[in-house]
Amino acid sequence: MGAPSDLESKHSADAATPPMTDSSPLEVSAIESKYGQTKRGLSPRHVQLMAIGGSIGTGLFVGIGASLVRSGPLSVVLAFIFWGFLFIWPCNLCVAEMLAYLPIRGTIFELAGRFVDPALGFALGWTYFYAGVMLVCVEYSAISSVIQYWNTDVNPGVWIAMSMIVCILLNVVAVKWYGEAEFIMASTKILLLIGLVMITLVTMCGGNPRNDAYGFRYWGDGNFMHAYFAEGDTGRFLGWWKVVLYAGFTIAGPDMICLSAGEIINPRRTIPRVARLIFYRLVGFYVIGVLCVGIICSSRDEGLMAALDSGLAGSAASPWVIGIQNLGITGLPDLINFLILLSAWSCGNAYLYSSSRTLYGLARDGQAPKFLLKCTSAGVPIYCVGVVSLISCITFLVTSNSAVTVFFWFIDLTTTGLIATYFMMLITFIGWYRARIAQGMPISSLYYVAPWNPYAAYLATCLGFLALIFIGFDTFEPFRLQAFITSYFCLPYSVALFLGWKLIKRTKFVDPKHADLVSGKAEVDKECAIWEDGGIEENYRKALSEMSFIRRRWESMW
C-alpha cells in the first residue's frame, strides 16, 4: 500500500508548490549525517503500555478527590464519558490516520505546517513543549508530595532532585531500554488500578471486615450530583463542567503516539493497533475507575474533605485509601502510596521523553536551535533531554511553598496546554482531510482510516474551543489573579507563537490542492519495508517449516 504514483508525480512536477517546512530534504540529510538521528527501538508492547499507562498517575489516584467532593460521583462519571468519547477518542483516531501514513521523525508538528500553515506547526510544537514540561513538573511535585506521606521532615526539594536524576538516567540510555523501564512502571500502575477496582467490587457486595454491603449508598440523599459556583440545576451543570475540564488533564490524548512515531518499530501496523485500544482504555481505566472511586468513598466524607482542606500529601488525600480505611481494612495505605509514587515517577519519565522529542522535532524543522539535533550513538537527543531537565527545575518552588499547592498550580497550567495541543492536532487533521480529498487520494492508499470523519473531527474541535474559552469560568467572581493566570496563560502564549511566526516568516495558509502529502514517504517506505516485506517472508518461512514438521510427525506415526 502507498500513495498513488500520479499523486507523487504531481508533487514532484509542481515547482510552484512552496516548501512546507524550513528544512529541505538535502538539508535534513546533511543534518542527520552531522548530528545523527533517533532510532526505531520502541516495540509495539512498549508503545501500547506508554499510551495506556502514560497518563494514569496521581490525577486519577489522588487529585480526583477534589472533583468528587466538588461535583459528586455521577458528575465525575458523566464528565469523563463526555470528554473521553467526544474529544479524546476522535482526536486519537484522527492522529493515527495521519501518522500511520506518514510516521516521520518531524511528527505531527511538521504535518501541521504542511497541511494548514507553517505557523500552526510552530505554535503546535512549542505549545506541546510547554505542556510537556509542565507535566514533568506536575509529576516531580507529585513525587515530593507522595513521599511526604512517610516523611515531612526532609525538604521536598531533595525528593525532586532524586526523581529528576532517575528520569534523566532512564532517558539518556538507548530508547529500547527507556521503553523497557516505562513498560515495567506503567504495568505496575495498571495493576494498581485493576486492584482498586476489584477491591471496590468485592467490598461493595459485603466482602469487607464490617460485612457491610454498601452498594451505591453514597449516591443517595441527593449526593450523586453537587451544585458548584451556583445553586440548583445551574450549579449542578457547572459542577459537571468543572470535572470535564479536570478530565482534560487526566485523560491522555494521542501525544505519545505522535512523539514516538519516529521511533516505533513497524509504525504502520503499531500506530493503528494502539489507536484502536483507546476505546477500551477509556472504558476500562477511566470510566470504570472514576465510577468505582465514587462508590467506595462518599463525596461528603469528612476525612476526605479535611484532607483536601489541610493539603495532606500522598495517599492521605486519596479517596481510594480513605474509603478502604473506612471499611476497617488495614495495611494497604502504605502499599498504595508506594504504587502511586511509582505511577508519578512513570509519568515524569514518559513526559520527559515526549517533551524532549518535541524539542527534537522542532529542531529538525528549523524551529529550534540546530545544536538540539545532537543525538548519541544510541539515538537519544541528549541536549533536548538536558534543556527539558533544566527548565523543569522550576519545580523546586516547593522548597518555599506547599508541595500540594505547587502541584495544583502545575495542573492548571498543564490542562490548558494539553487541550490547546489536541485542539491544534484536530485542526491539522481537518487540513489533512481536505488535502487528500482535494487531491483525489483514494482511501485504499491509507494504512488506517479514522471512522465518522470529518464530522467527528468537527465536533471534537468545537468542544476543544469551548473548553479553552470557559476553562477559567470560576476565576472571575470573585476574581482570583493567580488562578486566572494559571488557567489562561497558555492561550495568549499559543496565539503569540502563531501570529509571531506568521508575521516574521510571512507564512500563508496552505491550499489543500497543493498540500505536501508525500515528502518523507519514500524514506519511511524504505524503513517499513524491513517489517512489512521481511515480516511476510519470515511468516511464510515459519509456516513452511511448521507444515514440514507436521508432515514428518504424521509420517512417523504411520
C-alpha positions as CSV (number, residue, x, y, z in Angstrom):
1,M,0.0,0.0,0.0
2,G,1.1,3.5,-0.6
3,A,0.2,6.9,-2.2
4,P,-0.7,6.7,-5.8
5,S,2.1,7.3,-8.3
6,D,0.2,10.1,-10.0
7,L,0.0,12.0,-6.7
8,E,3.7,11.6,-6.2
9,S,4.5,12.8,-9.7
10,K,2.1,15.7,-9.3
11,H,4.1,16.9,-6.3
12,S,7.5,16.4,-7.9
13,A,6.4,18.2,-11.0
14,D,4.8,21.1,-9.2
15,A,7.7,23.5,-8.9
16,A,5.4,26.3,-7.7
17,T,4.5,24.4,-4.6
18,P,6.2,26.1,-1.7
19,P,8.1,24.1,0.9
20,M,6.0,23.4,4.0
21,T,8.9,23.2,6.4
22,D,12.1,25.2,6.9
23,S,14.4,22.3,6.0
24,S,14.7,20.8,2.6
25,P,15.4,17.0,2.2
26,L,19.0,17.7,1.3
27,E,19.4,19.8,4.4
28,V,17.8,17.2,6.5
29,S,20.2,14.5,5.1
30,A,23.2,16.7,5.9
31,I,21.9,17.4,9.4
32,E,21.4,13.7,10.1
33,S,25.0,12.9,8.9
34,K,26.3,15.6,11.2
35,Y,24.2,15.2,14.3
36,G,22.8,11.6,14.0
37,Q,19.1,10.9,14.4
38,T,16.7,9.0,16.6
39,K,16.3,5.2,16.1
40,R,13.3,2.9,15.9
41,G,13.7,1.0,19.1
42,L,10.2,1.0,20.6
43,S,8.4,-2.3,20.1
44,P,4.6,-2.5,19.9
45,R,4.3,-3.5,23.6
46,H,6.3,-0.5,24.6
47,V,4.1,1.9,22.7
48,Q,0.9,0.3,23.9
49,L,1.9,0.5,27.6
50,M,3.1,4.1,27.1
51,A,-0.2,5.0,25.5
52,I,-2.3,3.1,28.1
53,G,-0.3,3.9,31.2
54,G,1.4,7.1,30.3
55,S,-1.3,9.3,31.8
56,I,-2.5,7.1,34.7
57,G,-1.0,8.9,37.6
58,T,-1.7,11.0,40.6
59,G,-4.5,12.8,38.8
60,L,-6.6,9.6,38.9
61,F,-5.4,8.3,42.2
62,V,-5.2,11.4,44.4
63,G,-6.4,14.6,42.5
64,I,-9.7,13.0,41.7
65,G,-10.7,13.5,45.3
66,A,-11.2,17.3,44.8
67,S,-13.5,16.7,41.8
68,L,-15.5,14.1,43.8
69,V,-16.1,16.4,46.7
70,R,-16.9,19.4,44.5
71,S,-19.2,17.8,42.0
72,G,-20.4,14.4,43.2
73,P,-19.9,10.9,41.8
74,L,-22.4,11.0,38.9
75,S,-21.0,14.3,37.6
76,V,-17.5,12.7,37.7
77,V,-18.6,9.7,35.7
78,L,-20.6,11.7,33.1
79,A,-17.8,14.2,32.7
80,F,-15.2,11.5,31.9
81,I,-17.6,9.8,29.5
82,F,-18.3,13.1,27.8
83,W,-14.8,14.3,27.4
84,G,-13.3,10.9,26.7
85,F,-15.6,9.8,24.0
86,L,-16.5,13.1,22.3
87,F,-13.0,14.7,22.3
88,I,-10.1,12.3,23.2
89,W,-11.3,9.3,21.2
90,P,-11.8,11.2,17.9
91,C,-8.5,13.0,18.4
92,N,-6.6,9.7,18.9
93,L,-8.1,8.2,15.8
94,C,-7.6,11.3,13.6
95,V,-3.9,11.5,14.6
96,A,-3.5,7.8,14.0
97,E,-4.7,8.1,10.4
98,M,-2.2,10.8,9.6
99,L,0.8,9.2,11.3
100,A,0.1,5.7,10.1
101,Y,0.5,7.1,6.6
102,L,3.5,9.4,7.4
103,P,5.3,8.3,10.6
104,I,8.1,10.8,10.1
105,R,10.5,12.0,12.7
106,G,9.2,15.5,12.4
107,T,5.9,14.1,13.8
108,I,2.6,16.0,13.7
109,F,4.3,19.4,14.1
110,E,5.7,19.1,10.6
111,L,2.4,17.8,9.3
112,A,0.6,20.8,10.7
113,G,3.0,23.0,8.7
114,R,2.3,21.0,5.6
115,F,-1.5,20.8,5.8
116,V,-2.6,24.0,7.4
117,D,0.1,26.7,7.9
118,P,3.8,26.5,8.9
119,A,2.9,29.0,11.7
120,L,0.5,26.4,13.1
121,G,3.2,23.8,13.1
122,F,5.5,26.2,15.1
123,A,2.7,27.1,17.5
124,L,1.6,23.4,18.0
125,G,5.2,22.3,18.6
126,W,6.0,24.9,21.2
127,T,2.6,24.7,22.9
128,Y,3.1,20.9,23.4
129,F,6.6,21.5,24.6
130,Y,5.3,23.9,27.2
131,A,2.6,21.4,28.2
132,G,5.1,18.6,28.3
133,V,7.5,20.4,30.5
134,M,4.6,21.4,32.8
135,L,3.6,17.8,33.0
136,V,7.1,16.8,34.0
137,C,6.9,19.5,36.8
138,V,3.4,18.1,37.8
139,E,4.8,14.6,38.4
140,Y,8.0,15.8,40.1
141,S,5.9,17.9,42.5
142,A,3.6,14.9,43.0
143,I,6.5,12.7,43.8
144,S,7.6,15.0,46.6
145,S,4.0,15.2,47.8
146,V,3.6,11.5,47.9
147,I,6.9,10.8,49.7
148,Q,5.9,13.4,52.3
149,Y,3.2,10.9,53.4
150,W,6.0,9.0,55.1
151,N,8.4,11.8,55.9
152,T,7.7,15.5,56.3
153,D,11.0,16.4,58.0
154,V,13.1,16.3,54.8
155,N,12.9,19.3,52.4
156,P,10.7,18.2,49.4
157,G,13.4,19.6,47.1
158,V,15.5,16.6,48.0
159,W,12.8,14.2,46.6
160,I,12.5,16.3,43.4
161,A,16.2,16.1,42.8
162,M,16.2,12.4,43.3
163,S,13.3,11.9,40.9
164,M,14.9,14.1,38.3
165,I,18.2,12.1,38.4
166,V,16.4,8.8,37.9
167,C,14.2,10.1,35.0
168,I,17.2,11.7,33.3
169,L,19.2,8.5,33.5
170,L,16.3,6.5,32.1
171,N,16.0,8.9,29.2
172,V,19.7,9.1,28.1
173,V,20.1,5.3,27.6
174,A,19.0,3.7,24.3
175,V,15.3,4.2,23.6
176,K,14.6,0.5,23.9
177,W,15.8,0.5,27.5
178,Y,13.7,3.6,28.2
179,G,10.8,1.6,26.7
180,E,11.5,-1.4,29.0
181,A,11.6,0.9,32.1
182,E,8.3,2.6,31.1
183,F,6.8,-0.8,30.3
184,I,7.5,-2.1,33.9
185,M,6.4,1.1,35.6
186,A,3.3,1.5,33.5
187,S,2.4,-2.1,34.2
188,T,2.5,-1.5,38.0
189,K,0.0,1.3,37.9
190,I,-2.3,-0.5,35.6
191,L,-2.3,-3.4,38.1
192,L,-2.8,-0.9,40.9
193,L,-5.9,0.5,39.2
194,I,-7.3,-3.0,38.4
195,G,-6.7,-4.0,42.0
196,L,-8.6,-0.9,43.3
197,V,-11.5,-1.7,41.1
198,M,-11.6,-5.3,42.3
199,I,-11.4,-4.2,45.9
200,T,-14.4,-1.9,45.2
201,L,-16.4,-4.6,43.6
202,V,-15.8,-7.1,46.4
203,T,-16.3,-4.7,49.3
204,M,-19.5,-3.1,47.9
205,C,-21.0,-6.6,47.9
206,G,-20.2,-7.1,51.6
207,G,-16.7,-8.6,51.3
208,N,-15.1,-6.4,54.0
209,P,-14.3,-6.6,57.7
210,R,-17.5,-4.8,58.6
211,N,-19.6,-7.2,56.4
212,D,-21.2,-4.0,55.1
213,A,-22.8,-4.4,51.6
214,Y,-22.9,-0.7,51.0
215,G,-23.5,-0.8,47.2
216,F,-24.4,2.6,45.9
217,R,-25.2,4.0,49.3
218,Y,-23.0,7.1,48.9
219,W,-25.1,8.1,45.8
220,G,-28.3,8.5,47.8
221,D,-29.8,11.5,49.6
222,G,-29.2,13.7,46.6
223,N,-25.4,13.3,46.8
224,F,-24.9,11.9,43.3
225,M,-24.6,15.5,41.9
226,H,-23.4,18.6,43.7
227,A,-24.0,22.2,42.9
228,Y,-20.8,24.2,42.3
229,F,-20.5,28.0,42.0
230,A,-24.3,28.5,41.7
231,E,-27.5,27.0,43.1
232,G,-29.9,24.4,41.6
233,D,-29.5,23.0,38.1
234,T,-27.1,25.7,37.0
235,G,-24.8,24.8,39.9
236,R,-25.0,21.1,39.0
237,F,-24.2,21.8,35.4
238,L,-21.2,23.9,36.4
239,G,-20.0,21.2,38.8
240,W,-20.2,18.7,35.9
241,W,-18.3,21.2,33.6
242,K,-15.6,21.7,36.2
243,V,-14.9,17.9,36.1
244,V,-14.9,17.9,32.3
245,L,-12.0,20.4,32.5
246,Y,-10.3,18.2,35.0
247,A,-10.8,15.2,32.7
248,G,-8.9,17.3,30.1
249,F,-5.8,17.0,32.4
250,T,-6.4,13.4,33.5
251,I,-7.2,11.6,30.2
252,A,-4.3,11.4,27.9
253,G,-4.6,12.2,24.2
254,P,-2.6,11.0,21.2
255,D,0.6,12.7,22.3
256,M,2.6,9.5,23.0
257,I,1.7,8.2,19.5
258,C,2.7,11.5,17.9
259,L,6.0,11.8,19.7
260,S,7.1,8.2,19.4
261,A,6.1,7.9,15.7
262,G,9.7,8.2,14.5
263,E,11.0,5.6,17.0
264,I,8.3,2.9,16.7
265,I,9.2,-0.4,15.1
266,N,6.8,-1.2,12.3
267,P,4.8,2.0,12.8
268,R,2.2,1.4,10.1
269,R,0.9,-1.6,12.0
270,T,1.6,-0.5,15.5
271,I,0.0,3.0,15.4
272,P,-3.4,1.8,14.2
273,R,-3.4,-1.0,16.8
274,V,-2.6,1.4,19.6
275,A,-5.2,3.9,18.4
276,R,-7.9,1.2,18.4
277,L,-7.2,0.4,22.0
278,I,-8.3,3.9,23.1
279,F,-11.9,2.8,23.4
280,Y,-11.0,0.0,25.8
281,R,-8.6,2.3,27.7
282,L,-11.3,4.9,28.2
283,V,-13.9,2.4,29.4
284,G,-11.6,0.0,31.3
285,F,-9.4,2.5,33.1
286,Y,-11.0,6.0,33.2
287,V,-14.8,5.4,33.2
288,I,-14.8,2.3,35.4
289,G,-12.0,3.8,37.6
290,V,-13.9,7.1,38.4
291,L,-17.2,5.1,38.8
292,C,-15.5,2.9,41.5
293,V,-13.9,5.8,43.3
294,G,-17.4,7.4,43.8
295,I,-18.7,4.0,45.1
296,I,-16.0,3.3,47.7
297,C,-15.7,6.8,49.1
298,S,-18.5,9.2,49.9
299,S,-18.3,12.6,48.3
300,R,-19.3,14.0,51.7
301,D,-16.7,12.1,53.6
302,E,-15.4,14.3,56.4
303,G,-11.9,12.7,56.3
304,L,-11.6,13.4,52.6
305,M,-12.8,17.0,52.9
306,A,-10.5,17.6,55.9
307,A,-7.5,16.1,54.0
308,L,-8.2,18.4,51.0
309,D,-8.7,21.5,53.2
310,S,-5.4,20.9,55.1
311,G,-3.4,19.9,52.0
312,L,-2.4,16.5,53.2
313,A,0.1,14.7,51.0
314,G,0.1,11.4,49.0
315,S,-2.5,8.7,49.7
316,A,-3.7,10.6,52.8
317,A,-5.8,12.7,50.4
318,S,-6.8,9.8,48.1
319,P,-10.5,8.8,48.1
320,W,-9.4,5.2,47.4
321,V,-7.4,5.0,50.6
322,I,-9.9,6.8,52.7
323,G,-12.7,4.6,51.5
324,I,-10.6,1.5,52.3
325,Q,-9.7,2.7,55.7
326,N,-13.4,3.4,56.5
327,L,-14.1,-0.2,55.8
328,G,-11.6,-1.3,58.5
329,I,-9.1,-2.7,56.1
330,T,-5.5,-2.2,57.3
331,G,-2.1,-2.5,55.8
332,L,-3.0,-1.2,52.3
333,P,-2.3,2.6,52.6
334,D,1.5,2.3,52.6
335,L,1.4,-0.1,49.6
336,I,-1.0,2.1,47.7
337,N,1.2,5.1,48.4
338,F,4.2,3.3,47.1
339,L,2.4,2.3,43.9
340,I,1.1,5.9,43.5
341,L,4.7,7.0,43.8
342,L,5.8,4.6,41.0
343,S,2.9,5.9,38.8
344,A,4.0,9.5,39.3
345,W,7.6,8.5,38.5
346,S,6.4,6.7,35.4
347,C,4.5,9.8,34.2
348,G,7.5,12.1,34.8
349,N,9.7,9.7,32.9
350,A,7.2,9.5,30.0
351,Y,6.8,13.2,29.7
352,L,10.5,13.9,29.9
353,Y,10.7,11.6,26.9
354,S,7.8,13.3,25.0
355,S,8.9,16.9,25.6
356,S,12.5,16.2,24.6
357,R,11.3,14.6,21.4
358,T,9.1,17.6,20.8
359,L,12.1,19.8,21.0
360,Y,14.0,17.5,18.7
361,G,11.2,17.6,16.1
362,L,11.1,21.4,16.3
363,A,14.9,21.5,15.7
364,R,14.5,19.2,12.7
365,D,12.1,21.6,11.1
366,G,14.4,24.6,11.8
367,Q,12.1,26.0,14.5
368,A,14.6,25.5,17.3
369,P,18.4,25.8,17.5
370,K,20.3,23.2,15.4
371,F,22.6,22.1,18.3
372,L,19.5,20.4,19.8
373,L,19.7,17.8,17.0
374,K,22.7,16.2,18.5
375,C,22.0,12.5,19.2
376,T,24.1,9.9,21.0
377,S,25.1,6.7,19.3
378,A,22.0,5.1,20.9
379,G,19.8,7.7,19.1
380,V,19.0,9.8,22.1
381,P,18.7,13.6,21.6
382,I,20.9,14.3,24.5
383,Y,20.8,18.2,24.5
384,C,17.0,18.1,24.3
385,V,16.8,16.0,27.4
386,G,19.2,18.4,29.1
387,V,17.2,21.5,28.2
388,V,13.9,20.0,29.4
389,S,15.5,18.9,32.7
390,L,17.0,22.4,33.2
391,I,13.6,24.1,32.7
392,S,11.9,21.6,35.0
393,C,14.0,22.9,37.8
394,I,11.2,25.4,38.4
395,T,9.6,22.5,40.4
396,F,11.9,23.5,43.2
397,L,9.3,26.1,44.0
398,V,8.1,23.5,46.5
399,T,11.0,24.4,48.7
400,S,9.2,27.7,49.6
401,N,5.6,26.7,49.0
402,S,3.4,23.6,49.9
403,A,4.1,20.7,47.5
404,V,0.4,20.2,47.2
405,T,-0.2,23.9,46.3
406,V,2.5,23.8,43.6
407,F,1.1,20.5,42.3
408,F,-2.3,22.2,41.6
409,W,-0.6,25.2,40.1
410,F,1.1,23.0,37.5
411,I,-2.2,21.1,36.9
412,D,-3.9,24.3,35.9
413,L,-1.0,25.4,33.7
414,T,-0.9,21.9,32.1
415,T,-4.6,21.4,31.4
416,T,-4.9,24.4,29.1
417,G,-1.7,23.4,27.3
418,L,-2.9,19.9,26.7
419,I,-6.4,21.0,25.4
420,A,-4.8,23.6,23.1
421,T,-2.4,21.0,21.8
422,Y,-5.1,18.5,21.0
423,F,-7.3,21.3,19.5
424,M,-4.5,22.1,17.1
425,M,-4.0,18.4,16.3
426,L,-7.6,18.3,15.2
427,I,-7.2,21.4,13.1
428,T,-4.2,19.6,11.4
429,F,-6.4,16.6,10.7
430,I,-9.0,18.8,9.1
431,G,-6.3,20.2,6.9
432,W,-5.1,16.7,6.0
433,Y,-8.7,15.5,5.2
434,R,-9.3,18.5,3.0
435,A,-6.0,18.0,1.2
436,R,-6.5,14.3,0.5
437,I,-10.0,14.9,-0.8
438,A,-8.9,17.9,-3.0
439,Q,-6.0,15.8,-4.4
440,G,-8.1,12.7,-5.0
441,M,-6.1,10.4,-2.7
442,P,-8.0,7.1,-2.6
443,I,-8.8,5.6,0.8
444,S,-7.1,2.4,-0.4
445,S,-3.8,4.2,-0.2
446,L,-4.1,4.7,3.5
447,Y,-2.9,2.3,6.2
448,Y,-5.7,3.3,8.6
449,V,-8.9,5.4,8.2
450,A,-10.4,7.1,11.2
451,P,-14.2,6.5,11.3
452,W,-17.0,9.1,11.3
453,N,-15.0,11.8,9.7
454,P,-14.9,14.7,9.1
455,Y,-17.9,15.1,11.4
456,A,-16.2,13.6,14.5
457,A,-13.2,15.9,14.0
458,Y,-15.5,19.0,13.6
459,L,-17.4,18.1,16.8
460,A,-14.3,17.5,18.8
461,T,-12.8,20.7,17.5
462,C,-15.9,22.7,18.7
463,L,-15.7,21.0,22.1
464,G,-12.0,21.9,22.4
465,F,-12.7,25.5,21.5
466,L,-15.4,25.8,24.2
467,A,-13.2,24.2,26.8
468,L,-10.4,26.7,26.1
469,I,-12.8,29.7,26.3
470,F,-14.5,28.6,29.5
471,I,-11.6,26.8,31.3
472,G,-11.3,29.5,34.0
473,F,-15.0,30.4,34.4
474,D,-14.8,30.2,38.2
475,T,-11.8,32.6,38.5
476,F,-13.8,35.8,37.7
477,E,-16.2,36.1,40.6
478,P,-14.6,36.7,43.0
479,F,-11.6,37.5,40.8
480,R,-8.5,35.4,41.7
481,L,-5.4,36.6,39.9
482,Q,-3.2,33.5,40.5
483,A,-6.0,31.1,39.3
484,F,-6.8,33.3,36.3
485,I,-3.1,33.3,35.2
486,T,-2.6,29.6,35.6
487,S,-5.9,28.8,33.8
488,Y,-5.5,31.2,30.8
489,F,-1.7,31.6,30.4
490,C,-1.4,29.2,27.5
491,L,-4.0,30.9,25.3
492,P,-2.1,34.2,24.7
493,Y,1.1,32.1,24.6
494,S,-0.1,30.0,21.8
495,V,-1.7,32.8,19.9
496,A,1.5,34.9,20.1
497,L,3.5,31.9,18.8
498,F,1.2,31.5,15.8
499,L,1.0,35.2,14.9
500,G,4.6,35.9,15.6
501,W,5.9,33.1,13.3
502,K,3.4,34.1,10.7
503,L,4.5,37.7,10.7
504,I,8.2,37.0,10.9
505,K,8.2,34.3,8.2
506,R,5.3,35.7,6.2
507,T,3.7,32.2,6.0
508,K,0.4,31.6,4.2
509,F,-2.4,29.1,4.8
510,V,-1.9,26.0,2.7
511,D,-4.1,25.5,-0.3
512,P,-5.5,21.9,0.1
513,K,-4.8,21.2,-3.6
514,H,-1.0,21.9,-3.0
515,A,-0.5,20.5,0.4
516,D,2.5,18.2,0.6
517,L,1.3,14.7,1.2
518,V,4.4,12.8,0.0
519,S,7.6,14.3,1.3
520,G,9.4,11.8,3.5
521,K,7.1,9.0,2.5
522,A,9.8,7.3,0.3
523,E,12.2,7.2,3.3
524,V,9.5,5.8,5.6
525,D,8.5,3.2,3.0
526,K,12.1,2.1,2.8
527,E,12.3,1.8,6.6
528,C,9.0,0.0,6.9
529,A,9.9,-2.5,4.2
530,I,12.1,-4.2,6.7
531,W,9.0,-5.2,8.8
532,E,6.3,-5.3,6.1
533,D,8.1,-7.3,3.4
534,G,10.5,-9.1,5.6
535,G,7.8,-10.0,8.0
536,I,5.7,-11.6,5.3
537,E,8.7,-13.7,4.2
538,E,9.5,-14.7,7.7
539,N,6.0,-15.8,8.4
540,Y,5.9,-17.7,5.2
541,R,9.2,-19.4,6.1
542,K,7.9,-20.3,9.5
543,A,4.6,-21.7,8.1
544,L,6.5,-23.9,5.6
545,S,8.8,-25.1,8.5
546,E,5.8,-25.9,10.6
547,M,4.0,-27.7,7.8
548,S,7.1,-29.8,7.2
549,F,7.3,-30.7,10.9
550,I,3.7,-31.8,10.9
551,R,4.2,-33.8,7.8
552,R,7.2,-35.6,9.4
553,R,5.4,-36.3,12.6
554,W,2.4,-37.7,10.6
555,E,4.7,-40.0,8.5
556,S,6.5,-41.2,11.7
557,M,3.2,-42.2,13.2
558,W,2.3,-44.4,10.3
